[in-house]
């Protein structure tokens, strides 16, 4: 069997996750009916006082054009 | 709310009118269903207490969405919001059977040729719940 954490354990970790901060830059408005693609990049990862802190940037594109970048900082509490 | 014409007359330091939103457990359920975030800390009091929270807490993104409504109402539509960010410093605590306040106001921090920058204030039960909350809107 793989040594990865069980689904139950992974879920427990997710339940100890809090949203630290959030930022949006909106380059052009998104409208109903738009088809969007999202590319997510881990911009930073650090451990502070046993908490894991990860910042993910999500770039949303519509028809090949960047419409929104969103930064989410998530904290997985120790 | 201030329309775009009024917004152009803004000065740095101007304080915008306060608006109060109300959050209850029913709204948290609706937000969980709409967003797909079914984390039990936002709905199940027993679970929230078991992970060391004082009670059920609102989704940070719900708080941010309500403050975002304040921003887009000020701007004259969501299409005029260019930047918006905040830190979730303290949770909005939502006891059963209560409607808690989310009190929002803003100060004009910078005026560009085409933009207005706002510093946002959001409190619940007198506690500041968003830190470093800022938005930039188009005039």
Backbone of each chain as ProteinMPNN parsed JSONL, in Angstrom:
{"seq_chain_A": "XXXXXXXXXXXXXXXXXXXXXXXXXXXXXXXXXXXXXXXXXXXXXXXXXXXXXXXXXXXXXXXXXXXXXXXXXXXXXX", "coords_chain_A": {"N_chain_A": [[0.846, -1.205, 0.0], [0.444, 2.319, -0.671], [2.439, 4.867, 0.963], [1.363, 7.301, 1.424], [-0.504, 9.834, 3.277], [-3.587, 8.758, 4.733], [-6.865, 9.175, 3.262], [-8.625, 10.093, 5.169], [-6.89, 11.254, 7.022], [-5.763, 13.262, 5.446], [-8.015, 14.782, 5.016], [-8.543, 15.664, 7.572], [-6.36, 17.322, 7.928], [-7.002, 19.286, 6.081], [-9.178, 20.349, 7.356], [-7.997, 21.741, 9.31], [-7.092, 23.898, 8.113], [-6.734, 27.312, 7.486], [-7.821, 30.353, 5.951], [-5.614, 32.738, 5.192], [-4.962, 35.226, 3.882], [-6.181, 37.165, 1.074], [-6.129, 38.237, -2.255], [-7.122, 40.131, -5.099], [-6.456, 40.932, -8.468], [-7.945, 42.605, -11.036], [-8.153, 42.527, -14.356], [-9.766, 42.65, -16.553], [-13.336, 42.741, -16.781], [-15.189, 39.83, -15.889], [-17.7, 38.047, -17.531], [-21.056, 36.683, -17.467], [-21.261, 33.542, -18.949], [-18.727, 33.535, -20.018], [-15.906, 31.524, -20.799], [-13.524, 30.174, -18.725], [-10.058, 29.58, -18.038], [-7.857, 28.215, -15.62], [-4.712, 28.682, -14.15], [-2.647, 27.57, -11.677], [-0.14, 28.63, -9.442], [2.327, 27.858, -7.105], [3.466, 30.27, -5.119], [4.854, 30.838, -2.792], [6.179, 29.113, 0.077], [6.285, 28.419, 3.436], [7.32, 27.586, 6.78], [6.138, 28.441, 9.879], [6.339, 28.688, 13.275], [5.496, 26.056, 13.392], [3.252, 26.104, 11.822], [2.132, 25.65, 8.508], [2.55, 27.686, 5.732], [1.223, 28.713, 2.795], [1.296, 30.312, -0.325], [-0.729, 30.728, -3.052], [-0.955, 31.572, -6.416], [-3.513, 32.242, -8.618], [-4.124, 32.316, -11.951], [-6.484, 33.537, -14.082], [-7.72, 32.994, -17.254], [-9.374, 34.243, -20.135], [-10.344, 33.405, -23.263], [-7.637, 33.349, -24.011], [-6.661, 35.624, -22.849], [-5.363, 37.256, -20.002], [-7.434, 37.692, -17.321], [-7.997, 37.841, -14.578], [-5.935, 37.856, -11.719], [-5.444, 36.023, -8.818], [-4.486, 35.89, -5.48], [-4.008, 33.612, -2.922], [-3.522, 33.029, 0.429], [-2.897, 30.342, 2.419], [-3.152, 28.774, 5.538], [-1.988, 26.058, 7.237], [-2.717, 24.87, 10.191], [-0.682, 23.943, 12.943]], "CA_chain_A": [[0.0, 0.0, 0.0], [1.25, 3.546, -0.674], [2.656, 5.4, 2.307], [0.755, 8.64, 1.53], [-1.492, 9.893, 4.355], [-4.909, 8.282, 4.356], [-7.806, 10.243, 2.909], [-9.179, 10.652, 6.416], [-5.884, 12.147, 7.603], [-5.656, 14.452, 4.592], [-9.211, 15.591, 5.244], [-8.354, 16.296, 8.873], [-5.44, 18.449, 7.734], [-7.738, 20.356, 5.402], [-10.078, 20.973, 8.316], [-7.182, 22.634, 10.142], [-6.566, 24.918, 7.22], [-7.475, 28.576, 7.479], [-7.508, 31.256, 4.85], [-4.904, 33.842, 5.844], [-5.336, 36.439, 3.17], [-6.691, 36.983, -0.288], [-6.041, 39.472, -3.052], [-7.501, 39.998, -6.511], [-6.246, 42.002, -9.449], [-8.924, 42.336, -12.088], [-7.673, 43.258, -15.54], [-10.987, 42.983, -17.296], [-14.467, 42.101, -16.118], [-15.651, 38.515, -16.33], [-19.145, 38.131, -17.743], [-21.769, 35.408, -17.522], [-21.074, 32.865, -20.23], [-17.301, 33.444, -20.347], [-15.199, 30.286, -20.464], [-12.261, 30.56, -18.083], [-9.107, 28.55, -17.637], [-7.119, 28.646, -14.43], [-3.399, 28.088, -13.901], [-2.267, 27.896, -10.298], [1.295, 28.567, -9.179], [2.686, 28.053, -5.7], [4.429, 31.383, -5.109], [5.74, 30.729, -1.628], [5.848, 28.113, 1.086], [7.176, 28.498, 4.578], [6.801, 27.041, 8.03], [6.349, 29.379, 10.978], [5.776, 28.18, 14.537], [4.838, 24.777, 13.126], [2.18, 26.267, 10.844], [2.576, 25.719, 7.118], [1.925, 28.851, 5.091], [1.442, 28.593, 1.356], [0.589, 31.299, -1.147], [-1.004, 30.236, -4.402], [-1.499, 32.563, -7.36], [-4.357, 31.634, -9.654], [-4.32, 33.206, -13.097], [-7.656, 33.155, -14.873], [-7.681, 33.506, -18.614], [-10.581, 34.127, -20.96], [-9.955, 33.503, -24.675], [-6.2, 33.605, -24.123], [-6.288, 36.899, -22.225], [-5.394, 37.214, -18.533], [-8.506, 38.576, -16.841], [-7.897, 38.012, -13.116], [-4.971, 37.106, -10.911], [-5.903, 35.964, -7.42], [-3.506, 35.321, -4.551], [-4.623, 33.07, -1.704], [-2.577, 32.503, 1.407], [-3.559, 29.344, 3.25], [-2.354, 28.396, 6.698], [-2.368, 24.776, 7.831], [-2.313, 25.023, 11.591], [0.043, 22.802, 13.519]], "C_chain_A": [[0.878, 1.251, 0.0], [1.35, 4.131, 0.732], [2.069, 6.808, 2.459], [-0.279, 8.643, 2.658], [-2.849, 9.413, 3.861], [-5.809, 9.467, 4.006], [-8.35, 10.907, 4.163], [-8.188, 11.632, 7.034], [-5.731, 13.413, 6.776], [-6.83, 15.385, 4.835], [-9.056, 16.341, 6.561], [-7.431, 17.497, 8.735], [-6.161, 19.609, 7.047], [-8.652, 21.093, 6.372], [-9.304, 21.895, 9.267], [-6.566, 23.748, 9.311], [-7.404, 26.184, 7.353], [-6.96, 29.457, 6.349], [-6.879, 32.501, 5.469], [-5.152, 35.187, 5.18], [-5.617, 36.153, 1.698], [-6.59, 38.307, -1.022], [-6.445, 39.173, -4.495], [-6.983, 41.193, -7.288], [-7.106, 41.641, -10.649], [-8.565, 43.193, -13.296], [-8.808, 43.56, -16.504], [-12.138, 42.175, -16.711], [-14.789, 40.739, -16.734], [-17.172, 38.578, -16.419], [-19.761, 36.729, -17.748], [-21.581, 34.81, -18.911], [-19.622, 32.761, -20.657], [-16.778, 32.055, -19.972], [-13.828, 30.658, -19.917], [-11.361, 29.344, -17.916], [-8.3, 29.104, -16.48], [-5.786, 27.922, -14.366], [-2.958, 28.528, -12.513], [-0.772, 27.682, -10.107], [1.528, 28.727, -7.681], [3.779, 29.119, -5.672], [5.351, 31.322, -3.912], [5.235, 29.652, -0.683], [6.811, 28.323, 2.236], [6.502, 27.887, 5.793], [7.137, 28.039, 9.116], [5.616, 28.864, 12.2], [4.981, 26.889, 14.301], [3.67, 24.867, 12.154], [2.784, 26.312, 9.442], [1.811, 26.835, 6.414], [2.257, 28.804, 3.602], [0.625, 29.658, 0.622], [0.488, 30.778, -2.572], [-1.545, 31.391, -5.247], [-2.291, 31.827, -8.428], [-4.572, 32.661, -10.757], [-5.478, 32.677, -13.94], [-7.565, 33.804, -16.235], [-9.03, 33.285, -19.291], [-10.145, 34.367, -22.399], [-8.498, 33.944, -24.81], [-5.73, 34.888, -23.458], [-6.391, 36.757, -20.708], [-6.46, 38.191, -18.049], [-8.419, 38.839, -15.337], [-6.704, 37.225, -12.6], [-5.451, 37.163, -9.473], [-4.838, 35.285, -6.575], [-4.24, 34.853, -3.305], [-3.514, 32.581, -0.791], [-3.337, 31.601, 2.365], [-2.606, 28.93, 4.368], [-2.874, 27.054, 7.209], [-1.815, 24.779, 9.247], [-1.689, 23.742, 12.128], [-0.883, 22.0, 14.425]], "O_chain_A": [[1.948, 1.248, 0.608], [0.476, 3.925, 1.575], [2.249, 7.443, 3.499], [-0.865, 7.607, 2.972], [-3.213, 9.637, 2.707], [-5.549, 10.604, 4.4], [-8.517, 12.125, 4.214], [-8.572, 12.7, 7.511], [-5.586, 14.507, 7.323], [-6.678, 16.607, 4.86], [-9.401, 17.519, 6.654], [-7.665, 18.549, 9.33], [-5.952, 20.772, 7.393], [-8.879, 22.296, 6.24], [-9.899, 22.731, 9.946], [-5.647, 24.441, 9.746], [-8.634, 26.13, 7.334], [-5.833, 29.318, 5.873], [-7.548, 33.236, 6.195], [-5.507, 36.163, 5.84], [-5.335, 35.077, 1.17], [-6.923, 39.361, -0.481], [-6.149, 38.107, -5.033], [-7.061, 42.33, -6.822], [-7.018, 40.545, -11.2], [-8.661, 44.42, -13.26], [-8.813, 44.589, -17.18], [-11.943, 41.068, -16.209], [-14.672, 40.54, -17.943], [-17.844, 39.085, -15.521], [-19.083, 35.733, -17.998], [-21.727, 35.499, -19.92], [-19.299, 31.988, -21.559], [-17.166, 31.49, -18.949], [-13.063, 31.371, -20.566], [-11.831, 28.23, -17.686], [-8.088, 30.312, -16.374], [-5.726, 26.7, -14.508], [-2.905, 29.722, -12.218], [-0.212, 26.681, -10.553], [0.98, 29.639, -7.061], [4.89, 28.888, -6.15], [6.513, 31.716, -4.006], [4.048, 29.325, -0.644], [8.023, 28.395, 2.031], [5.287, 27.697, 5.828], [8.292, 28.44, 9.26], [4.408, 28.632, 12.157], [3.942, 26.659, 14.92], [3.15, 23.845, 11.707], [3.821, 26.937, 9.223], [0.585, 26.914, 6.492], [3.423, 28.851, 3.209], [-0.555, 29.875, 0.901], [1.488, 30.436, -3.203], [-2.472, 32.093, -4.841], [-1.788, 30.899, -9.061], [-5.128, 33.735, -10.526], [-5.459, 31.55, -14.435], [-7.36, 35.012, -16.353], [-9.72, 32.293, -19.055], [-9.625, 35.437, -22.713], [-8.173, 34.808, -25.626], [-4.543, 35.211, -23.494], [-7.366, 36.215, -20.189], [-6.391, 39.385, -18.34], [-8.732, 39.937, -14.878], [-6.485, 36.078, -12.989], [-5.821, 38.225, -8.973], [-4.349, 34.213, -6.931], [-5.004, 35.609, -2.704], [-2.662, 31.797, -1.209], [-4.283, 32.023, 3.03], [-1.406, 28.761, 4.152], [-4.045, 26.925, 7.567], [-0.606, 24.7, 9.463], [-2.111, 22.63, 11.811], [-0.463, 20.999, 15.006]]}, "seq_chain_B": "XXXXXXXXXXXXXXXXXXXXXXXXXXXXXXXXXXXXXXXXXXXXXXXXXXXXXXXXXXXXXXXXXXXXXXXXXXXXXXXXXXXXXXXXXXXXXXXXXXXXXXXXXXXXXXXXXXXXXXXXXXXXXXXXXXXXXXXXXXX", "coords_chain_B": {"N_chain_B": [[-25.688, 55.376, -2.222], [-22.584, 56.527, -3.6], [-22.39, 57.953, -6.763], [-20.577, 57.695, -9.922], [-20.02, 60.295, -10.682], [-20.141, 61.718, -8.266], [-18.07, 60.402, -7.003], [-15.826, 61.363, -8.278], [-15.401, 63.771, -7.092], [-14.227, 63.232, -4.761], [-11.959, 63.489, -1.995], [-8.631, 62.871, -0.808], [-8.548, 61.164, 2.232], [-11.204, 61.439, 2.747], [-14.047, 60.112, 4.333], [-16.079, 57.369, 3.769], [-19.627, 56.594, 3.78], [-20.842, 54.494, 6.41], [-21.766, 51.038, 6.272], [-23.92, 48.444, 7.322], [-23.884, 44.992, 7.377], [-25.644, 41.902, 7.939], [-24.983, 38.782, 9.433], [-25.934, 35.435, 9.686], [-26.5, 32.0, 10.823], [-27.978, 30.809, 8.822], [-27.253, 32.229, 6.54], [-24.603, 31.432, 6.382], [-24.934, 28.735, 5.739], [-26.11, 29.01, 3.233], [-23.999, 30.243, 1.898], [-22.056, 28.269, 2.064], [-23.203, 26.274, 0.478], [-23.36, 27.615, -1.966], [-20.697, 28.173, -2.538], [-19.371, 25.802, -2.278], [-17.73, 25.304, -0.181], [-17.714, 23.372, 2.355], [-16.638, 23.159, 4.847], [-16.831, 22.114, 8.174], [-16.385, 23.905, 10.264], [-17.771, 26.158, 9.711], [-20.399, 25.592, 10.075], [-21.008, 23.683, 11.999], [-21.297, 23.646, 15.317], [-20.305, 22.053, 17.414], [-18.153, 20.788, 16.211], [-16.589, 23.045, 15.537], [-15.904, 24.013, 18.08], [-14.395, 21.846, 18.904], [-12.044, 22.1, 17.489], [-10.885, 24.204, 18.631], [-11.987, 26.69, 18.182], [-13.938, 29.636, 19.041], [-16.635, 29.457, 18.474], [-19.005, 28.695, 15.871], [-17.695, 29.973, 12.851], [-17.743, 32.576, 10.357], [-17.245, 32.094, 6.818], [-14.211, 33.29, 5.563], [-14.168, 34.269, 2.976], [-16.801, 34.916, 2.568], [-17.165, 37.097, 4.252], [-15.368, 38.744, 2.957], [-16.653, 38.964, 0.513], [-18.977, 40.398, 1.16], [-17.889, 42.821, 1.983], [-16.764, 43.408, -0.417], [-19.037, 43.901, -1.882], [-19.783, 46.306, -0.817], [-17.672, 47.82, -1.804], [-18.041, 47.579, -4.601], [-20.545, 48.708, -4.89], [-19.972, 51.332, -4.154], [-18.206, 51.948, -6.211], [-19.819, 51.908, -8.402], [-20.502, 49.603, -9.73], [-19.432, 46.222, -10.319], [-17.667, 45.892, -12.39], [-15.981, 47.99, -12.26], [-14.162, 47.579, -10.312], [-10.828, 47.22, -9.632], [-8.71, 46.255, -8.079], [-8.521, 44.3, -5.123], [-8.052, 43.39, -1.851], [-7.371, 41.593, 1.209], [-6.534, 40.766, 4.597], [-7.301, 38.038, 6.664], [-7.842, 38.643, 9.709], [-9.164, 38.256, 12.195], [-11.747, 35.974, 13.184], [-15.206, 36.14, 12.091], [-17.579, 35.668, 14.381], [-20.268, 33.507, 14.767], [-22.831, 32.91, 16.604], [-25.43, 30.475, 17.357], [-28.748, 31.248, 16.369], [-28.378, 33.961, 16.34], [-27.987, 37.184, 14.788], [-25.186, 38.52, 13.56], [-23.283, 41.521, 13.329], [-21.678, 42.957, 10.461], [-19.736, 45.489, 10.05], [-19.008, 48.006, 7.887], [-16.739, 50.34, 6.552], [-14.992, 52.985, 4.792], [-11.999, 54.715, 3.785], [-10.788, 57.221, 1.672], [-7.733, 56.714, 0.227], [-5.95, 57.339, -1.74], [-5.776, 59.199, -4.758], [-5.84, 58.634, -8.122], [-5.264, 59.468, -11.616], [-7.265, 58.11, -12.966], [-8.255, 56.496, -11.039], [-9.462, 55.455, -7.781], [-8.246, 54.845, -4.611], [-9.004, 52.843, -1.846], [-8.977, 52.49, 1.676], [-10.112, 49.967, 3.649], [-12.433, 49.293, 6.279], [-13.486, 46.768, 8.435], [-15.566, 45.47, 10.824], [-16.758, 43.233, 13.398], [-18.997, 42.785, 15.971], [-17.588, 44.756, 17.225], [-14.952, 44.047, 16.843], [-12.054, 44.116, 14.86], [-12.042, 42.549, 11.814], [-10.935, 42.251, 9.302], [-7.694, 42.807, 8.035], [-5.356, 45.163, 6.704], [-6.977, 45.846, 4.532], [-7.791, 46.692, 1.328], [-8.81, 48.47, -1.606], [-8.883, 49.164, -5.094], [-10.504, 51.23, -7.306], [-11.997, 52.078, -10.471], [-12.524, 55.399, -11.579]], "CA_chain_B": [[-24.288, 55.188, -2.634], [-22.028, 57.617, -4.399], [-22.231, 57.565, -8.166], [-19.242, 57.997, -10.447], [-19.855, 61.747, -10.674], [-19.803, 62.082, -6.894], [-16.774, 59.831, -6.652], [-14.76, 62.202, -8.836], [-15.175, 64.917, -6.212], [-13.631, 62.73, -3.526], [-10.624, 63.949, -1.6], [-7.898, 61.93, 0.04], [-8.941, 61.321, 3.634], [-12.667, 61.423, 2.87], [-14.575, 58.878, 4.917], [-17.324, 56.992, 3.091], [-20.678, 56.182, 4.717], [-20.785, 53.141, 6.948], [-22.896, 50.145, 5.955], [-23.918, 47.261, 8.185], [-24.457, 43.743, 6.866], [-25.899, 40.965, 9.032], [-24.613, 37.402, 9.117], [-26.456, 34.423, 10.603], [-26.179, 30.625, 10.427], [-28.659, 30.514, 7.554], [-26.418, 32.788, 5.468], [-23.408, 30.569, 6.269], [-25.359, 27.532, 5.007], [-26.297, 29.404, 1.836], [-22.683, 30.496, 1.303], [-21.392, 26.967, 1.922], [-23.785, 25.585, -0.683], [-23.035, 28.349, -3.193], [-19.252, 28.176, -2.798], [-18.822, 24.457, -2.189], [-16.881, 25.188, 1.009], [-18.554, 22.759, 3.394], [-15.853, 22.964, 6.069], [-17.8, 22.164, 9.276], [-16.18, 25.034, 11.197], [-18.707, 27.219, 9.346], [-21.794, 25.175, 10.25], [-21.2, 22.728, 13.086], [-20.744, 24.265, 16.526], [-19.548, 21.057, 18.169], [-16.874, 20.616, 15.521], [-15.811, 24.286, 15.657], [-15.346, 24.034, 19.439], [-13.408, 20.763, 19.04], [-10.76, 22.502, 16.903], [-10.362, 25.343, 19.381], [-12.613, 27.971, 17.826], [-14.898, 30.047, 20.082], [-17.976, 29.09, 18.029], [-19.019, 28.656, 14.406], [-17.191, 31.231, 12.273], [-18.119, 32.814, 8.957], [-16.209, 31.915, 5.801], [-13.505, 34.548, 5.276], [-14.542, 34.768, 1.645], [-18.132, 35.537, 2.681], [-16.885, 38.439, 4.787], [-14.728, 39.527, 1.9], [-17.66, 39.227, -0.529], [-19.869, 41.466, 1.618], [-17.117, 44.069, 1.893], [-16.634, 43.628, -1.855], [-20.305, 44.511, -2.327], [-19.661, 47.721, -0.414], [-16.73, 48.45, -2.74], [-18.6, 47.685, -5.958], [-21.635, 49.697, -4.825], [-19.325, 52.644, -4.185], [-17.577, 52.165, -7.518], [-20.839, 51.995, -9.448], [-20.561, 48.333, -10.457], [-18.273, 45.364, -10.073], [-16.719, 46.011, -13.498], [-15.06, 49.093, -11.974], [-13.221, 47.199, -9.254], [-9.579, 46.802, -10.274], [-7.927, 45.475, -7.114], [-9.199, 44.136, -3.835], [-7.329, 42.41, -1.054], [-7.513, 41.719, 2.663], [-6.019, 39.703, 5.464], [-8.355, 37.585, 7.589], [-7.129, 38.749, 10.985], [-9.973, 37.643, 13.263], [-12.966, 35.409, 12.602], [-16.545, 36.634, 12.42], [-18.152, 34.591, 15.204], [-21.709, 33.471, 14.491], [-23.551, 32.009, 17.514], [-26.744, 30.008, 16.902], [-29.901, 32.093, 16.676], [-28.046, 35.396, 16.359], [-27.539, 37.876, 13.586], [-24.064, 39.362, 13.98], [-23.049, 42.615, 12.384], [-20.411, 43.191, 9.765], [-19.838, 46.938, 9.866], [-18.0, 48.316, 6.868], [-16.574, 51.728, 6.107], [-13.784, 53.128, 3.983], [-11.383, 56.035, 3.681], [-10.064, 57.402, 0.41], [-6.322, 56.776, 0.587], [-5.155, 57.856, -2.853], [-6.539, 59.489, -5.97], [-5.06, 58.658, -9.352], [-5.977, 60.134, -12.71], [-8.461, 57.347, -13.313], [-8.545, 55.515, -9.997], [-9.621, 55.823, -6.377], [-7.826, 53.769, -3.719], [-9.722, 52.864, -0.577], [-8.598, 51.658, 2.818], [-11.4, 49.479, 4.128], [-12.534, 48.868, 7.674], [-14.579, 45.805, 8.642], [-15.588, 44.974, 12.2], [-17.935, 42.475, 13.823], [-19.078, 42.874, 17.441], [-16.549, 45.696, 17.665], [-13.615, 43.497, 16.606], [-11.589, 44.253, 13.483], [-11.953, 41.2, 11.25], [-10.048, 42.269, 8.137], [-6.519, 43.666, 8.166], [-4.753, 45.609, 5.448], [-7.998, 45.694, 3.498], [-7.664, 47.794, 0.369], [-9.372, 48.264, -2.935], [-8.683, 50.221, -6.092], [-11.615, 51.222, -8.265], [-11.919, 53.05, -11.552], [-13.435, 56.54, -11.385]], "C_chain_B": [[-23.855, 56.309, -3.584], [-21.912, 57.151, -5.843], [-20.869, 58.024, -8.669], [-18.975, 59.504, -10.431], [-19.456, 62.24, -9.299], [-18.422, 61.613, -6.525], [-15.634, 60.713, -7.15], [-14.442, 63.392, -7.922], [-14.537, 64.507, -4.882], [-12.274, 63.37, -3.263], [-9.965, 62.864, -0.774], [-8.256, 62.218, 1.496], [-10.44, 61.319, 3.833], [-13.123, 60.064, 3.396], [-15.923, 58.583, 4.267], [-18.35, 56.501, 4.11], [-20.549, 54.719, 5.131], [-21.991, 52.341, 6.474], [-22.781, 48.905, 6.84], [-24.591, 46.101, 7.45], [-24.717, 42.845, 8.073], [-25.641, 39.533, 8.573], [-25.246, 36.477, 10.16], [-26.128, 33.029, 10.05], [-26.802, 30.265, 9.079], [-27.828, 31.03, 6.366], [-25.159, 31.934, 5.278], [-23.744, 29.293, 5.483], [-25.499, 27.858, 3.514], [-24.937, 29.615, 1.16], [-21.929, 29.187, 1.098], [-21.896, 26.251, 0.676], [-23.389, 26.279, -1.987], [-21.559, 28.201, -3.548], [-18.669, 26.773, -2.872], [-17.908, 24.27, -0.993], [-17.73, 24.698, 2.18], [-17.743, 22.456, 4.647], [-16.781, 23.128, 7.279], [-17.548, 23.29, 10.291], [-17.164, 26.167, 10.907], [-20.17, 26.834, 9.588], [-22.038, 24.363, 11.511], [-20.496, 23.227, 14.345], [-19.856, 23.296, 17.311], [-18.163, 20.876, 17.542], [-15.988, 21.857, 15.695], [-15.143, 24.356, 17.031], [-14.225, 23.002, 19.576], [-12.064, 21.123, 18.424], [-10.293, 23.844, 17.488], [-10.93, 26.695, 18.994], [-13.659, 28.339, 18.89], [-16.34, 29.671, 19.757], [-17.875, 28.878, 16.521], [-18.525, 30.006, 13.884], [-17.615, 31.335, 10.812], [-16.938, 32.481, 8.045], [-15.536, 33.278, 5.58], [-13.947, 35.143, 3.956], [-15.954, 35.345, 1.632], [-17.976, 36.964, 3.214], [-16.325, 39.327, 3.686], [-15.734, 39.876, 0.793], [-18.592, 40.365, -0.12], [-19.152, 42.815, 1.57], [-16.909, 44.424, 0.412], [-17.887, 44.258, -2.445], [-20.295, 46.002, -1.987], [-18.779, 48.458, -1.428], [-17.378, 48.627, -4.119], [-19.796, 48.629, -5.987], [-21.057, 51.109, -4.884], [-18.816, 52.954, -5.587], [-18.606, 52.365, -8.627], [-20.852, 50.742, -10.308], [-19.287, 47.537, -10.29], [-17.234, 45.471, -11.185], [-15.703, 47.129, -13.247], [-14.056, 48.764, -10.874], [-11.972, 46.608, -9.902], [-8.722, 45.925, -9.36], [-8.694, 45.414, -5.811], [-8.44, 43.067, -3.061], [-7.529, 42.654, 0.424], [-6.861, 40.539, 3.35], [-7.125, 39.333, 6.443], [-7.761, 37.53, 8.994], [-7.861, 38.074, 12.137], [-11.234, 37.074, 12.634], [-14.216, 36.21, 12.963], [-17.256, 35.474, 13.116], [-19.679, 34.647, 15.114], [-22.404, 32.464, 15.412], [-24.922, 31.636, 16.946], [-27.818, 31.017, 17.283], [-29.601, 33.577, 16.71], [-27.75, 35.902, 14.949], [-26.405, 38.785, 14.038], [-23.811, 40.409, 12.905], [-21.722, 42.444, 11.664], [-20.491, 44.658, 9.353], [-18.672, 47.403, 9.009], [-17.947, 49.826, 6.625], [-15.255, 51.817, 5.345], [-13.3, 54.565, 4.008], [-10.659, 56.101, 2.341], [-8.585, 57.594, 0.746], [-5.463, 57.394, -0.515], [-6.088, 58.14, -4.029], [-5.582, 59.499, -7.15], [-5.837, 59.399, -10.425], [-7.31, 59.438, -12.98], [-8.931, 56.453, -12.174], [-8.743, 56.172, -8.628], [-9.17, 54.619, -5.554], [-8.535, 53.946, -2.39], [-9.009, 52.002, 0.452], [-9.91, 51.269, 3.491], [-11.328, 49.072, 5.588], [-13.709, 47.913, 7.785], [-14.488, 45.279, 10.062], [-16.846, 44.141, 12.415], [-17.904, 42.426, 15.341], [-17.922, 43.723, 17.978], [-15.122, 45.234, 17.413], [-13.268, 43.637, 15.127], [-11.354, 42.866, 12.893], [-11.114, 41.127, 9.971], [-8.886, 43.221, 8.422], [-6.006, 44.032, 6.784], [-5.735, 45.481, 4.279], [-7.995, 46.926, 2.605], [-8.374, 47.45, -0.926], [-8.983, 49.441, -3.819], [-9.821, 50.1, -7.081], [-11.374, 52.277, -9.339], [-12.926, 54.158, -11.298], [-14.6, 56.448, -12.352]], "O_chain_B": [[-24.67, 56.934, -4.263], [-21.39, 56.068, -6.109], [-20.105, 58.659, -7.942], [-17.847, 59.939, -10.197], [-18.555, 63.068, -9.16], [-17.68, 62.307, -5.829], [-14.587, 60.796, -6.506], [-13.346, 63.949, -7.976], [-14.337, 65.336, -3.995], [-11.547, 63.738, -4.185], [-10.629, 62.052, -0.129], [-8.265, 63.37, 1.932], [-10.912, 61.208, 4.964], [-12.647, 59.016, 2.961], [-16.801, 59.444, 4.221], [-17.977, 56.04, 5.189], [-20.205, 53.845, 4.335], [-23.084, 52.878, 6.297], [-21.688, 48.389, 7.073], [-25.717, 46.22, 6.968], [-24.081, 43.007, 9.114], [-26.028, 39.133, 7.475], [-25.114, 36.702, 11.363], [-25.561, 32.893, 8.967], [-26.224, 29.511, 8.297], [-27.714, 30.367, 5.335], [-24.704, 31.735, 4.152], [-22.947, 28.83, 4.667], [-25.068, 27.092, 2.652], [-24.739, 29.226, 0.01], [-21.246, 29.008, 0.09], [-21.111, 25.69, -0.088], [-23.116, 25.619, -2.99], [-21.207, 28.114, -4.724], [-17.604, 26.567, -3.454], [-17.36, 23.184, -0.804], [-18.366, 25.477, 2.889], [-18.121, 21.585, 5.43], [-17.448, 24.154, 7.409], [-18.428, 23.59, 11.098], [-17.374, 27.037, 11.751], [-21.075, 27.633, 9.344], [-23.151, 24.353, 12.037], [-19.267, 23.231, 14.429], [-18.794, 23.672, 17.806], [-17.148, 20.82, 18.236], [-14.792, 21.741, 15.966], [-13.969, 24.71, 17.142], [-13.233, 23.239, 20.267], [-11.045, 20.531, 18.78], [-9.433, 24.522, 16.925], [-10.421, 27.732, 19.421], [-14.201, 27.459, 19.56], [-17.175, 29.576, 20.656], [-16.778, 28.881, 15.963], [-18.893, 31.055, 14.412], [-17.818, 30.332, 10.128], [-15.78, 32.575, 8.451], [-16.216, 34.293, 5.428], [-14.086, 36.359, 3.822], [-16.274, 36.174, 0.78], [-18.575, 37.906, 2.695], [-16.732, 40.474, 3.504], [-15.669, 40.958, 0.209], [-18.957, 41.2, -0.947], [-19.733, 43.823, 1.169], [-16.883, 45.599, 0.046], [-17.814, 45.047, -3.386], [-20.742, 46.839, -2.772], [-19.095, 49.569, -1.854], [-17.275, 49.692, -4.728], [-20.04, 49.284, -7.0], [-21.586, 51.976, -5.58], [-18.971, 54.068, -6.087], [-18.292, 52.931, -9.673], [-21.18, 50.81, -11.492], [-18.202, 48.096, -10.138], [-16.058, 45.181, -10.965], [-14.685, 47.21, -13.934], [-13.199, 49.584, -10.545], [-12.049, 45.619, -10.63], [-8.089, 44.972, -9.814], [-9.416, 46.341, -5.445], [-8.215, 41.967, -3.565], [-7.82, 43.772, 0.848], [-6.667, 39.472, 2.768], [-7.803, 40.206, 6.986], [-7.24, 36.498, 9.416], [-7.243, 37.398, 12.959], [-11.741, 37.625, 11.657], [-14.272, 36.868, 14.002], [-17.502, 34.431, 12.511], [-20.295, 35.686, 15.351], [-22.554, 31.297, 15.05], [-25.501, 32.382, 16.156], [-27.802, 31.571, 18.382], [-30.467, 34.375, 17.067], [-27.33, 35.159, 14.063], [-26.627, 39.716, 14.812], [-24.094, 40.196, 11.726], [-20.775, 41.863, 12.193], [-21.22, 45.019, 8.429], [-17.506, 47.219, 9.361], [-18.977, 50.491, 6.51], [-14.502, 50.846, 5.266], [-14.071, 55.501, 4.22], [-9.998, 55.146, 1.933], [-8.225, 58.527, 1.464], [-4.378, 57.91, -0.248], [-7.057, 57.417, -4.262], [-4.627, 60.276, -7.179], [-6.934, 59.898, -10.177], [-8.336, 60.082, -13.193], [-9.909, 55.722, -12.331], [-8.263, 57.274, -8.362], [-9.649, 53.505, -5.765], [-8.65, 55.058, -1.874], [-8.503, 50.924, 0.139], [-10.714, 52.126, 3.856], [-10.308, 48.577, 6.068], [-14.799, 48.201, 7.292], [-13.471, 44.713, 10.463], [-17.853, 44.309, 11.728], [-16.887, 42.061, 15.929], [-17.361, 43.443, 19.038], [-14.176, 45.954, 17.733], [-14.076, 43.319, 14.254], [-10.552, 42.095, 13.42], [-10.638, 40.053, 9.602], [-9.076, 44.302, 8.979], [-6.203, 43.295, 5.818], [-5.364, 45.06, 3.183], [-8.174, 48.052, 3.07], [-8.515, 46.282, -1.285], [-8.783, 50.559, -3.346], [-10.081, 49.028, -7.627], [-10.637, 53.241, -9.131], [-14.046, 53.9, -10.857], [-15.475, 57.314, -12.348]]}, "name": "protein", "num_of_chains": 2, "seq": "XXXXXXXXXXXXXXXXXXXXXXXXXXXXXXXXXXXXXXXXXXXXXXXXXXXXXXXXXXXXXXXXXXXXXXXXXXXXXXXXXXXXXXXXXXXXXXXXXXXXXXXXXXXXXXXXXXXXXXXXXXXXXXXXXXXXXXXXXXXXXXXXXXXXXXXXXXXXXXXXXXXXXXXXXXXXXXXXXXXXXXXXXXXXXXXXXXXXXXXXXXXXXXXXXXXXXXXXX"}
